[in-house]
C-alpha cells in the first residue's frame, strides 16, 4: 500500500478514536455483579423513599452512603458515573479507614455469607433463651455486613437479646446505635417501648435506693456503672427526641418532670411540665401537668425581694385550672381558688413593699404610683384599703425629699458647662440639616 494510503488510514483511525463514544481503545466497561435477592427486594421496597443527590447518587433515609440507579451500593470514593473522587489527606489517614483496612487484611471485612450465618445462629440461640450468646452472634452479623437491612435487623435483635438477658445498659446502647444509623427504622415503636421500660426501672430503683452519682455499681448488671437516675432521665430525653410524635413521647416528658419533682428540683420539674403543656396539648397528662406545675411555681417563688415571674405564671395556671379542668378538680376547686387569691395577695404585697420603700425615703411621687397600682389592680385584696389610706396620707407631700445642705449648694457657683461641647454652628445645622439657604 502506498505511503499516502497508510497515512490516510492512520488519520481516519485517530479521528475515530477521538470521537466521543467511539474510541476503539477505551477500556471495556466492567461488568457489575448482580444484586442478591435480598438487595433487590430491599431496593424495590424503598423506591418511594429514595432521593437523588446530584454528583453523589441515590440516597435512602436511614442508610449510610449512596446507591446507583439499580440499587448497588457505591463506594465512598466513587461517583455515579464511575469516576473516582479524589480523597483528601485526612480521609486517607483516618483511623476509621485504617481500621477497616486492617479488618479486611485479616479476614474480618464485610462478608454477607458469614453475617447471614451468624444471624441464623443468633435466632436459634434466642429461641433457646440463651440470650447473651445470641447477642454475641447478632453482633457478629451486623459488624460483618454493615449498611444493609441485615445490619438493621441484627442490631435490633442484639438489643432484644440484651433486654431479655437483663443487661439493660447494653440493650439501651444497642437501641441507641440502631436509631443513630437508621433514624426511621422499622423497629422504632418496639425499641421506644423497651427504652421506656428500662428508664422506668432505673428511675424507680434510684428512688428506692438513692446513691451519689459517682458511686460505682460493681455488682448489679441490670444497672449502669454510675448514676442510675441520671441514665433514666437520659433515656426519657432520647425517647422524646427520637420519636417526638410517638405514643410514649408525652409519657417520657411527664416521667422526667415527676422524677425532678420528687427530688425537689423545682426549676427542672417546672420546665418539663411546661414542655408537656405546650407541646402535647392532647396528652392525658395535661391536668397533672397544670396542677403540679402550679405547685412548682409556688415553690420556686422566694419572696418579695426576688423575681416575681413565678407568681405571675402561677396565677395564670390557677385560672387555667379553674376554667379548663373544673370537672377534674372536683372538691379541690375551692382550694385552687384560694391559692389564686393567695397569689394575688403576694403580688399586691410586692407592689405595696415597693411603695413603702419609696415613702420611707420620702420619694412620695414614686410611692403614690405603687399605692395607686395596688388599689386599682388588686381591689379584692386586704392591702388595697391600706394603699388607699396611704394615698390620702401622702397626697400633699412633696414629690421628692429636699436636697441635703441645700444652702451650701446654692452658695457654690454653678458649672457653666452642662454637657458635651457642640459645634458653633450646631443650632443652624439642626434647624436646617440640608444646608441650603432658607428663603
C-alpha positions in Angstrom: 0.0 0.0 0.0 1.3 3.4 -0.9 2.6 5.6 2.0 -0.1 8.2 1.3 -2.8 5.5 1.7 -1.4 4.3 5.0 -1.3 7.9 6.2 -5.0 8.4 5.4 -5.9 5.2 7.2 -3.9 6.3 10.3 -5.6 9.7 10.3 -9.0 8.1 10.0 -8.3 5.7 12.9 -7.1 8.6 15.0 -10.3 10.6 14.3 -12.5 7.6 15.1 -10.5 7.1 18.2 -11.0 10.6 19.4 -14.7 10.8 18.5 -16.9 10.9 21.6 -18.2 7.5 22.5 -16.5 5.8 19.5 -13.0 5.2 20.9 -11.6 1.9 19.7 -9.0 1.9 22.5 -11.2 2.7 25.5 -11.2 0.1 28.3 -14.3 -2.1 28.4 -16.9 -1.2 31.0 -16.6 -3.5 34.0 -19.4 -5.9 34.5 -21.3 -5.2 37.7 -22.1 -8.0 40.0 -25.9 -8.8 40.1 -27.9 -7.8 43.2 -28.7 -10.5 45.7 -32.3 -11.3 46.1 -32.3 -9.5 49.5 -30.8 -6.4 48.0 -33.2 -6.4 45.0 -36.2 -6.8 47.3 -35.0 -4.0 49.6 -34.3 -1.7 46.6 -37.8 -2.4 45.2 -39.4 -1.7 48.6 -37.6 1.6 49.0 -38.4 3.2 45.6 -40.6 5.8 47.2 -38.0 6.8 49.8 -35.0 7.2 47.5 -33.8 10.7 46.7 -31.3 11.6 44.0 -28.4 13.8 45.1 -26.6 15.3 42.1 -23.0 14.2 41.8 -23.4 11.5 44.5 -26.2 9.1 43.6 -29.4 7.9 45.3 -29.9 8.3 49.0 -32.3 6.4 51.2 -33.1 7.8 54.6 -31.9 5.6 57.4 -28.9 4.3 55.4 -25.4 5.4 55.0 -23.8 6.1 51.6 -25.3 6.3 48.2 -26.7 3.9 45.6 -26.7 3.7 41.8 -29.9 3.6 39.7 -30.1 -0.2 40.1 -29.6 -0.2 43.9 -25.9 -1.1 44.1 -24.0 0.5 46.9 -21.5 2.9 45.6 -18.0 3.0 47.1 -17.4 6.1 49.4 -14.8 7.4 46.9 -16.8 6.8 43.7 -19.3 8.9 41.8 -22.4 7.5 40.0 -20.8 7.7 36.5 -17.9 5.6 37.7 -15.4 8.5 38.0 -13.2 8.3 41.1 -13.5 11.0 43.7 -10.1 12.1 45.0 -9.7 11.5 48.7 -8.3 14.2 51.0 -5.2 13.5 53.0 -7.2 13.4 56.3 -9.6 10.8 54.7 -6.6 8.6 53.6 -5.1 8.6 57.1 -8.3 8.5 59.1 -8.4 5.9 61.9 -11.7 4.5 60.6 -10.2 3.8 57.2 -7.1 2.3 58.7 -9.2 0.0 61.0 -11.4 -1.1 58.0 -8.3 -1.9 56.1 -6.8 -3.9 58.9 -10.0 -5.9 59.4 -10.1 -6.7 55.7 -6.5 -7.7 55.7 -7.0 -10.3 58.5 -10.3 -11.6 57.0 -12.7 -9.7 59.2 -14.1 -7.4 56.5 -17.6 -7.3 55.2 -19.0 -10.7 54.3 -22.7 -11.4 53.7 -22.5 -15.1 54.0 -20.8 -15.0 57.4 -23.2 -12.3 58.6 -26.3 -14.3 57.5 -25.0 -17.5 59.1 -24.3 -15.6 62.4 -27.8 -14.1 62.2 -29.4 -17.6 61.8 -27.3 -18.9 64.7 -28.4 -16.0 66.8 -32.0 -16.7 66.1 -31.6 -20.3 67.1 -29.9 -19.3 70.4 -32.6 -16.7 71.1 -35.3 -19.4 70.7 -33.4 -21.5 73.2 -33.4 -18.5 75.6 -29.6 -18.3 75.6 -29.9 -14.5 75.2 -26.3 -13.4 75.8 -24.9 -15.9 73.4 -27.5 -14.9 70.9 -26.5 -11.2 71.3 -22.8 -12.1 70.6 -23.9 -13.8 67.3 -26.1 -10.8 66.3 -23.1 -8.5 67.0 -21.0 -10.6 64.5 -23.8 -10.4 62.0 -24.2 -6.6 62.0 -20.5 -6.0 62.0 -19.8 -8.3 59.1 -22.4 -6.8 56.7 -22.8 -3.1 57.5 -25.2 -0.6 55.8 -27.7 -3.2 54.9 -31.2 -4.4 56.0 -29.4 -7.3 57.7 -27.4 -4.9 59.9 -30.6 -3.1 60.9 -32.3 -6.4 61.9 -29.2 -7.7 63.7 -28.7 -4.6 65.8 -32.4 -4.7 66.9 -32.2 -8.4 67.8 -29.0 -7.8 69.7 -30.8 -5.1 71.8 -33.7 -7.5 72.3 -31.3 -10.3 73.5 -29.6 -8.0 76.0 -33.0 -6.8 77.2 -34.2 -10.3 77.9 -30.9 -11.2 79.5 -31.5 -8.3 81.9 -28.4 -6.4 80.6 -30.3 -3.2 80.3 -27.3 -0.9 79.7 -26.1 -2.9 76.8 -29.7 -3.1 75.5 -30.0 0.6 75.6 -26.7 1.0 73.8 -27.8 -1.3 71.0 -31.1 0.6 70.6 -29.2 3.9 70.6 -26.9 2.6 67.8 -29.9 1.4 65.8 -31.6 4.9 65.9 -28.3 6.6 65.1 -27.7 4.5 62.0 -31.4 4.1 60.9 -33.4 7.1 62.2 -36.6 5.9 60.5 -36.0 2.2 61.4 -39.0 -0.1 61.2 -38.3 -1.2 64.8 -38.7 2.3 66.2 -42.0 1.7 68.1 -40.7 -1.5 69.7 -37.4 -0.1 70.8 -39.1 3.0 72.2 -41.3 0.8 74.4 -38.2 -1.2 75.5 -36.3 2.0 76.4 -39.2 3.5 78.3 -39.4 0.2 80.4 -35.7 0.5 81.1 -35.9 4.1 82.1 -38.8 3.4 84.4 -36.9 0.6 86.1 -33.8 2.7 86.6 -35.8 5.7 87.9 -37.8 3.6 90.4 -34.6 1.8 91.6 -32.9 5.1 92.1 -35.8 6.5 94.0 -35.9 3.4 96.3 -32.1 3.1 96.7 -30.6 6.6 96.3 -26.9 6.8 95.7 -24.5 9.5 94.9 -23.9 9.8 91.1 -20.3 8.9 91.4 -20.9 5.8 93.5 -19.9 2.8 91.2 -22.2 -0.1 90.6 -19.9 -3.2 90.5 -22.4 -5.9 91.2 -25.8 -5.3 89.6 -25.7 -5.9 85.9 -29.2 -4.5 85.3 -28.0 -1.0 86.1 -25.3 1.3 84.7 -21.9 1.7 86.2 -22.7 5.2 87.5 -25.7 7.5 88.1 -28.7 5.2 87.6 -31.1 8.1 88.0 -29.3 10.3 85.5 -29.3 7.5 82.9 -33.0 7.1 83.4 -33.6 10.8 82.6 -31.3 10.5 79.6 -33.4 7.6 78.2 -36.5 9.6 78.6 -34.9 12.5 76.7 -33.9 10.3 73.9 -37.4 8.9 73.6 -38.8 12.4 73.2 -36.1 13.4 70.7 -36.0 10.2 68.6 -39.8 9.7 68.4 -41.4 13.2 69.2 -44.8 12.2 67.8 -44.9 8.7 69.2 -47.4 7.4 71.8 -44.8 7.4 74.6 -43.2 10.8 74.0 -45.5 12.7 76.4 -45.2 9.9 78.9 -41.4 10.3 78.8 -41.7 14.1 79.4 -44.1 13.6 82.3 -41.9 10.9 83.8 -38.9 13.3 83.6 -40.9 16.1 85.3 -42.2 13.8 88.0 -38.6 12.5 88.7 -37.4 16.0 89.2 -40.4 16.9 91.3 -39.9 14.0 93.7 -36.2 15.1 94.2 -37.2 18.7 94.9 -35.7 20.1 91.6 -38.4 22.6 91.2 -36.8 24.5 88.3 -36.3 21.4 86.1 -39.7 19.9 87.0 -41.4 23.2 86.2 -39.6 23.4 82.8 -40.7 19.8 81.8 -44.3 20.4 83.0 -44.3 23.5 80.8 -43.0 21.4 77.8 -45.8 18.9 78.2 -48.4 21.7 78.5 -47.2 23.5 75.3 -46.0 20.7 73.0 -48.5 17.9 73.9 -51.9 19.7 74.2 -53.8 16.4 73.7 -51.9 14.4 76.3 -53.7 12.6 79.0 -51.3 14.2 81.5 -52.4 17.8 80.9 -54.4 18.1 84.1 -51.5 16.7 86.2 -49.0 18.9 84.3 -51.1 22.0 85.2 -51.7 21.1 88.8 -48.1 20.0 89.6 -46.8 22.9 87.5 -48.7 25.3 89.8 -47.2 23.7 92.8 -43.7 24.0 91.3 -44.1 27.7 90.6 -45.3 28.4 94.2 -42.2 26.5 95.5 -39.9 28.4 93.2 -41.0 31.8 94.5 -38.6 33.0 97.2 -40.2 36.2 98.4 -40.9 39.8 97.7 -37.3 40.6 97.3 -36.8 38.2 94.4 -38.1 37.7 90.9 -41.9 37.8 90.7 -42.3 35.8 87.4 -43.2 32.6 89.1 -46.1 34.4 90.8 -47.4 35.8 87.5 -47.2 32.4 85.9 -48.8 30.7 88.9 -51.9 33.0 88.8 -52.3 32.2 85.1 -52.0 28.5 85.7 -54.6 28.6 88.6 -57.0 30.4 86.3 -56.5 27.8 83.6 -57.1 25.0 86.1 -60.4 26.6 87.2 -61.5 27.2 83.7 -60.4 24.1 81.8 -60.3 21.4 84.5 -63.2 22.3 86.8 -64.6 18.8 86.4 -61.3 17.1 87.1 -60.6 19.3 90.2 -63.9 18.3 91.9 -63.7 19.2 95.6 -60.2 20.7 95.0 -61.6 23.6 93.0 -62.2 25.7 96.1 -58.6 25.1 97.2 -57.3 26.2 93.8 -59.4 29.3 94.1 -57.9 30.0 97.5 -54.4 29.5 96.0 -55.1 32.0 93.3 -56.3 34.5 95.9 -53.2 33.9 97.9 -51.1 34.5 94.8 -52.8 37.8 94.2 -52.1 38.8 97.8 -48.5 38.1 97.2 -48.4 40.1 94.0 -50.1 43.0 95.8 -47.6 42.7 98.6 -44.7 43.1 96.2 -46.0 46.4 94.9 -47.0 47.6 98.4 -43.5 46.9 99.7 -42.0 49.0 96.9 -44.4 51.8 97.8 -43.3 51.6 101.4 -39.7 51.6 100.4 -40.1 54.9 98.4 -42.3 56.5 101.1 -39.6 55.8 103.8 -37.1 57.6 101.6 -39.6 60.5 101.1 -39.9 59.9 97.4 -43.6 60.3 97.6 -44.3 60.6 93.8 -42.9 57.1 93.3 -44.7 55.7 96.3 -48.0 57.2 95.2 -47.6 55.3 91.8 -47.3 52.0 93.5 -50.0 52.7 96.1 -52.3 53.5 93.2 -51.4 50.3 91.4 -52.2 48.2 94.5 -55.5 50.0 95.0 -56.6 49.7 91.3 -55.1 46.4 90.2 -55.8 44.4 93.4 -59.1 45.9 94.7 -60.1 42.5 96.2 -57.1 42.2 98.5 -56.7 43.4 102.0 -53.8 45.7 101.1 -56.0 47.7 98.7 -57.7 49.5 101.6 -54.4 50.2 103.2 -53.0 51.6 100.0 -55.9 54.0 99.7 -55.3 55.3 103.2 -51.6 55.8 102.4 -52.6 57.8 99.3 -54.7 60.1 101.5 -51.9 60.4 103.9 -49.2 61.4 101.4 -51.3 63.3 98.9 -49.9 66.7 100.0 -46.3 65.6 100.5 -43.6 66.8 98.0 -42.7 64.5 95.2 -39.0 64.2 96.3 -37.1 65.0 99.5 -35.3 68.3 99.9 -31.6 68.2 98.9 -29.2 67.8 101.9 -27.2 71.0 102.7 -29.2 72.9 100.1 -28.0 76.3 101.4 -24.4 75.2 100.7 -25.2 74.0 97.2 -26.8 77.4 96.5 -23.7 79.2 97.7 -21.3 77.3 95.4 -21.0 78.5 91.8 -22.8 76.6 89.2 -20.9 75.0 86.3 -21.4 76.7 83.0 -20.8 73.5 81.1 -23.9 71.4 81.3 -23.0 68.8 78.7 -20.5 67.9 75.9 -19.3 70.8 73.8 -21.1 71.3 70.5 -20.1 72.9 67.2 -20.6 76.6 66.9 -23.0 76.3 64.0 -24.9 73.4 65.7 -28.1 75.5 66.0 -28.2 76.4 62.4 -27.3 72.9 61.3 -30.0 71.3 63.5 -32.7 73.7 62.2 -31.6 73.3 58.5 -30.0 69.9 58.0 -29.8 70.2 54.2 -27.5 73.3 54.4 -29.4 75.0 51.6 -30.2 78.7 52.2 -33.7 79.2 53.6 -35.7 81.6 51.5 
